[in-house]
């Protein structure tokens, strides 16, 4: 009986946590910036919309479009796995950006009035711990 009670309680807690995460992502801004001498791309995701800016001199976020429900659900799942406190400690697997072999990239997450920023990594080759989230953000921008 105790085991059944624990399982039911756990299910309620998990359901509540997933809803809170979805709500948290609505109030969060994820920004991915990749740039080199000849390329600039800023992807901003906030409130189920994606905005893309390709002009480094533009202070705005660019034109925005709605993110599909399926992509948003996947993004919420990936965001829930993210450890924001450790975001700045993740190292990229390659250093091609040091000799113009790849554009420099980083990810900034603005969550609950606090800003978390990753270390700089190679565009197209993010740190393993955030690779799924970064790749999803970039793929949403390509759509």
C-alpha angles and dihedrals in degrees: 000000000000091000092052091049091050092049093049092046091048092052091052091049093049092049091050092048094051091052091049090051091052090050090046092055091052088059094043130087119213115193125186118189125187123176145160134162093288103025137058129173129168117185117190122188120190136146095358092308132107124209124191125198122184098176113087091200093057111100093195128081097248130234116333135213133186120264115231117251092245093052091045092051090051091047091052090052092050092046091052089060093052118108102210095188091061097041092103092053099058113107124209116243094232138035103207089131089073092071102030092266092125139009118262116250139181139171126227122193119194106198128165094347092307127105123221120189131190124223115262114275139171115285106247093022110067126174112286094243093060100026096107093050094045092047091050092050091050092046092051089053092052093056 
